[in-house]
Amino acid sequence: MKSIKELFRIGNGPSSSHTIGPKNACLKFIERYSDVTNIVVTLYGSLALTGEGHSTDKIVKSVLKDYKVDVKFDKKTETEHPNTLDIVGYKNKVEYKMRFYSVGGGAIEIAGEDNDLPEVYPLSKLRYIIKYCENNNICDKVMIQTINRKAIRNNRGGDSKNRHQVYQPKAPCILPFTQFIVRPDGKVSLCCNDPLGEYTMADLNEVTIKEAWNSELYKAIRDKLKVTRQNITKCATCDNYSTTNQNGNMIFTREQIRDSWEAYHKGINIL
């Protein structure tokens, strides 16, 4: 396993692979080719299908704000990795191209280059981690979630246009009970699927974290989501943390949602 610094990265949300990864790719490109004038960024696979909902195009344009930039969503071309992006820069009719893979957690790899980092920890594969947990009787304390590389991911608050038809889950949602998402301007979003703040819950420039967390607005949102997410426009078509997704796969159990409610009402989750 790599260094813990490779596992924990700080960056723009809502997705490490769809925002932090592309951001790092753009930074790497202009580090090498800072003197280009025009840049074209082409997104493939999951980056193309869900990029708008993840604000991938916005983070790319933000990083490349000093250049004339064009972001394209190629939803048809198949690539060797589901999160592939090409960045092409131009100067005096000369083309400079790099292909990046956003491999998860904000990490990137560059096609055709040596991307290997030194192993720091002995448990380098998932099966070794599972075996370690079994041998040390800690399976009940560790949650390991695996996802098929070709599986359709959640639609990030209904914003990602990766569905042929809108899927409307009726299940409650756990996020406002367990998350506190603060934007760079100090304002608090509804959850990680609301990165642009369509629902602003509080402003930390005016109130404390405790006051925001226990505000009447937060309580009203939680009361609605205990019943169904259909009562809130932003949540009505969001399939994140529903009990089952479009493919019928379990995402979050009703027991876990119930336990979060009980913890919240007992004050365990209150700051």
C-alpha positions in Angstrom: 0.0 0.0 0.0 1.1 3.5 -0.7 1.9 6.3 1.8 -1.1 7.6 3.8 -0.4 10.9 2.0 -1.5 9.2 -1.2 -4.7 8.0 0.4 -5.8 11.3 1.9 -6.0 14.3 -0.3 -7.5 17.7 0.1 -9.3 19.3 -2.9 -12.5 20.5 -4.4 -15.6 18.3 -4.1 -17.9 16.7 -4.7 -15.9 13.8 -6.0 -12.2 12.9 -5.7 -12.1 11.1 -9.0 -14.3 13.6 -10.9 -13.0 16.9 -9.5 -9.8 16.5 -7.6 -8.3 14.1 -10.2 -9.1 16.3 -13.2 -7.9 19.4 -11.2 -4.5 17.7 -10.6 -4.3 16.7 -14.2 -4.7 20.3 -15.3 -2.1 21.5 -12.8 0.3 18.9 -14.1 -0.3 19.8 -17.7 0.3 23.6 -17.2 3.3 22.8 -15.0 4.9 21.2 -18.1 3.4 23.4 -20.8 2.8 26.8 -19.2 3.4 28.8 -22.3 0.6 27.4 -24.4 -2.3 29.7 -25.3 -5.2 27.5 -26.2 -6.2 24.3 -24.3 -8.8 21.6 -25.2 -9.8 19.1 -22.5 -11.7 16.1 -23.6 -13.5 13.9 -21.0 -14.3 10.2 -21.6 -16.2 7.5 -19.8 -17.6 8.3 -16.4 -16.0 11.7 -16.5 -18.1 12.5 -19.6 -21.3 10.9 -18.5 -21.4 12.4 -15.0 -19.0 15.4 -15.4 -21.7 18.0 -15.4 -23.2 16.8 -12.2 -19.8 16.6 -10.6 -18.8 20.0 -11.9 -15.8 18.5 -13.7 -16.0 21.1 -16.4 -16.2 23.9 -13.9 -13.1 22.8 -12.0 -11.2 22.4 -15.3 -12.1 25.9 -16.4 -11.2 27.3 -12.9 -7.7 25.8 -13.0 -7.1 26.9 -16.6 -8.7 30.3 -16.2 -5.6 32.1 -17.6 -6.0 30.2 -20.9 -8.5 30.0 -23.7 -10.0 26.6 -22.8 -12.7 24.3 -24.3 -14.1 21.4 -22.4 -15.6 18.5 -24.4 -17.7 15.6 -23.2 -17.1 12.5 -25.4 -19.7 10.0 -24.3 -19.2 7.5 -27.1 -15.4 6.8 -27.4 -14.4 3.8 -25.3 -11.1 4.1 -23.4 -8.9 1.8 -21.4 -9.9 3.5 -18.1 -13.4 4.8 -17.2 -12.0 8.1 -16.0 -9.9 9.2 -18.9 -9.2 12.8 -20.0 -7.0 14.2 -22.8 -5.5 17.6 -22.4 -4.2 19.3 -25.6 -2.4 22.6 -25.6 -1.6 24.7 -28.6 1.1 27.4 -29.3 2.1 28.7 -32.7 0.4 25.7 -34.4 2.4 23.2 -32.3 0.3 20.6 -30.4 1.2 19.3 -26.9 -0.9 16.4 -25.7 -1.1 14.4 -22.4 -3.6 11.7 -21.5 -4.5 11.3 -17.9 -6.4 8.7 -15.9 -8.2 9.7 -12.7 -7.7 6.5 -10.8 -9.5 7.4 -7.6 -9.0 9.4 -4.4 -7.7 12.3 -6.4 -4.8 10.4 -7.7 -3.9 10.6 -11.4 -1.7 8.6 -13.8 -0.2 9.7 -17.0 -0.4 7.5 -20.0 2.9 6.2 -21.3 4.8 7.2 -18.2 6.0 5.4 -15.1 3.4 6.1 -12.4 4.6 3.6 -9.8 5.1 4.9 -6.3 7.0 3.0 -3.6 5.0 0.6 -1.4 5.0 1.7 2.2 2.7 -0.8 3.8 2.7 -4.6 3.3 -1.1 -4.9 2.7 -1.0 -3.9 -0.9 -4.1 -5.8 -2.2 -7.7 -5.9 -1.0 -7.6 -9.7 -0.4 -4.6 -9.1 2.0 -6.6 -6.5 3.9 -9.6 -8.8 4.2 -7.5 -11.6 5.4 -5.8 -9.4 8.0 -9.2 -8.3 9.3 -10.4 -11.9 9.5 -7.2 -13.0 11.3 -7.5 -10.2 13.8 -11.2 -10.5 14.4 -11.9 -6.9 13.4 -14.3 -7.5 10.4 -17.1 -5.9 12.4 -15.1 -2.7 12.8 -14.1 -2.3 9.2 -16.4 -1.6 6.2 -15.0 -2.6 2.8 -17.1 -1.6 -0.1 -16.3 -2.8 -3.6 -17.8 -1.5 -6.8 -17.8 -3.0 -10.3 -15.7 -0.7 -12.6 -18.5 -0.7 -15.2 -21.3 -0.1 -12.7 -23.5 3.0 -13.1 -22.6 5.3 -10.2 -25.0 7.4 -8.3 -26.3 10.5 -10.0 -25.0 13.1 -7.5 -28.1 14.9 -6.4 -29.9 14.3 -9.7 -27.4 16.6 -11.5 -25.4 14.0 -13.5 -27.0 13.3 -16.8 -26.1 9.6 -16.8 -29.6 8.1 -16.9 -31.8 7.3 -19.9 -34.7 7.9 -17.5 -34.9 9.6 -14.2 -34.8 7.2 -11.2 -36.7 8.5 -8.2 -35.9 6.7 -5.0 -38.3 7.0 -2.1 -35.9 5.9 0.6 -34.8 8.3 3.3 -31.3 9.8 3.3 -28.5 9.7 5.9 -26.3 12.6 4.7 -27.8 15.6 6.6 -27.4 13.5 9.8 -23.8 12.7 9.3 -22.2 15.3 7.0 -21.3 19.0 7.4 -20.2 20.4 4.1 -18.6 23.9 4.2 -17.9 25.7 1.0 -14.8 28.0 0.5 -16.9 31.1 1.3 -17.9 29.7 4.7 -21.4 28.8 3.7 -22.8 25.3 4.4 -24.3 23.1 1.7 -27.0 20.6 2.2 -24.7 17.7 1.5 -21.7 16.6 -0.6 -24.1 16.3 -3.6 -24.9 20.0 -3.4 -21.4 21.4 -4.0 -22.6 24.7 -5.5 -25.0 25.4 -2.6 -28.5 25.2 -4.2 -29.5 24.8 -0.5 -27.5 26.9 1.8 -28.0 25.7 5.4 -26.0 28.4 7.2 -23.2 30.9 6.9 -20.3 30.3 9.3 -19.3 33.9 8.9 -22.4 34.7 11.0 -23.0 31.7 13.2 -21.0 29.0 15.0 -20.8 25.4 13.7 -22.9 24.2 16.6 -25.6 26.8 15.9 -25.6 25.9 12.2 -25.8 22.1 12.9 -28.7 22.5 15.3 -30.5 25.2 13.3 -34.2 25.1 12.6 -33.5 24.8 8.9 -31.4 21.7 9.4 -34.0 20.2 11.7 -36.7 20.8 9.1 -34.6 19.2 6.3 -33.9 16.1 8.5 -37.6 15.7 9.4 -38.5 15.7 5.8 -35.8 13.2 4.8 -36.8 10.8 7.6 -40.0 10.2 5.6 -38.9 10.4 2.0 -36.5 12.4 -0.2 -39.4 13.3 -2.5 -40.3 16.2 -0.2 -37.2 18.2 -1.3 -36.6 19.2 -4.9 -32.8 18.7 -4.8 -33.2 15.2 -3.3 -36.2 14.0 -5.3 -34.1 12.4 -8.1 -30.9 11.8 -6.1 -30.1 8.1 -5.7 -27.1 8.5 -3.5 -27.4 6.5 -0.2 -30.8 5.1 -1.1 -31.3 1.6 0.2 -31.1 0.2 -3.4 -29.9 1.8 -6.6 -31.2 1.5 -10.2 -29.4 -1.9 -10.5 -30.9 -3.2 -7.3 -27.6 -3.1 -5.4 -27.7 -2.3 -1.7 -26.0 1.0 -1.0 -27.0 1.8 2.5 -29.2 -0.3 4.8 -32.3 0.9 6.5 -30.8 -0.2 9.8 -27.8 2.1 9.3 -30.2 5.0 8.4 -32.3 4.2 11.5 -29.2 4.1 13.7 -28.1 7.5 12.4 -31.5 9.0 13.3 -31.3 7.5 16.8 -27.8 8.8 17.3 -28.8 12.2 16.2 -31.8 12.4 18.5 -29.8 11.2 21.4 -27.3 14.0 20.8 -24.4 11.7 19.8 -24.0 13.5 16.4 -24.7 17.0 17.7 -21.6 19.1 18.2 
